[in-house]
Amino acid sequence: MPHDTAIARLRNLLGDRLSTSDAIRDHHGQNESYYPVTLPDAVAFPASTEEVSAVMTICHEEGCPVVAWGTGTSLEGHALAFRGGITLDLSRMDKVLQVNDEDLDVVIQPGVTREALNTELRATGLFFPIDPGANASLGGMAATRASGTTAVRYGTMKDNVLALEVVLADGRVIRTGTRARKSSAGYDLTRLMVGSEGTLGIITELTLKLHGQPEAISSAICAFDGIDAAVSAVQMVIQMGIPVARIEFVDAMSIRGFNVHAGTAMPEMPHLFLEFHGSEGAVAEQAERVGEIVAEFGGGDFQWTNKPEERNALWHMRHNAYYAAKALRPGCWVLTTDVCVPISRLAEAVTVTRADIDASALEATILGHVGDGNFHCAILVDPDSPAELAEARELAHRMNARALAMGGTVTGEHGVGLGKMKYMDEEHGAAWAVMAQIKRALDPSNILNPGKMVEVN
């Protein structure tokens, strides 16, 4: 192997927590998209910041690539070791270190998952709201600037990370930010690291904002005759300033997938799924106002509930949309992509995308966190058909091009990884070259997740 010396030194450091077994490497070479299995040369399992620092020092000296790994749920190849080297699995750094309930913040290690954190917080009356669907690690969520179904009310990871501990490429350990809610002291290195996709440093500790658990929660669902009416209703809800906690669009093809995967019998029409947080009175008022807007846009029966089991079933179904899409074509690959556009262009973007898919030979679902203009497409591809994969990539390309033409972005949530790099120059212009300069300054040997996010010569 090209990195034998680094692997030998890491084995001396970590012992049996440095694995070169085929099974462990294969697990860390998998992904939930169409990229081929890509095995790292070895997988390291550090247990502390000090060990991460020692790993990075060795890899810096040996010129060995390092790719951070949380739970492996990213969708643009972020966690795949395309250039070999070490996968740094942070799952054993999974402790909740300090809950500061009076200050509404928590200090955690990067391997803590969002579900594990909220289980830990139950007795405090607090919760962490960012919900990308997958039970991702919070270190990975910060590294990819994740958001999800609740972003319309609670923001994304960039809005909910106060401070970080980060190990740099050469092994140095830095702290960014503080537990204070605001600061004017120096460059905002926390925001720089959030969303850097493991290309600038390895996150080893996070300080996160918490929120009070709402007194009441209700969820609602309604169907529409067409995409335009459903998305236009969303735009009106947002423009009216109704503080919905979640507002999700799912198209008719997605509903068909839910029916196959979950055994439901929902009408195969575009739907909105909604959730409201607040006091009993506020939740009832929000639901009533949204129901009136839905009726104005020709929405069907507006069904809402505050029963936890019914709410959980609804969102469990939504979170399994990836698997529901796969159920429409067993054995398929799924090319998933997302874009985000200004809310005023959302209905047009979704409608044109659906028409483009329907004119192709492929099947695909569309759904999204449309309260902030972000929607997703899951294109179903025969893994043995290069022609289908090429057509799927062309559909995704046109979707990205439309988003940029509308003043949007090629990814509101999934991130850049390898898959979206080709659009970075068009979206960012000269700023992309500045990103590369930052990368070279912090990682001159280009060992941190090389080949992702930026072009570095």
Secondary structure by P-SEA (a helix, b strand, c coil): ccaaaaaaaaaaaccccccccaaaaaaaaccccccccccccbbbbbccaaaaaaaaaaaaaabbbbbbbcccccccccccccccccccccccccccccccccccbbbbcccccaaaaaaaaccccccccccccccccaaaaaaacccccccccccccccccccbbbbcccbbbbbcccccccccccccccccccccccccccccbbbbbbbccccbbbbbbbbbccaaaaaaaaaaaaaacccccbbbbbcaaaaaaaaaaccccccccbbbbbcccccaaaaaaaaaaaaaaaaaaccccccccccaaaaaaaaaaaaaaaaaaaaaccccccbbbbbbccccaaaaaaaaaaaaaaaccccccccccccccbbbbbbbbccccaaaaaaaaaaaaaaaaaaaaacccccccccccccccccccccccaaaaaaaaaaaaaccccccccccccccc
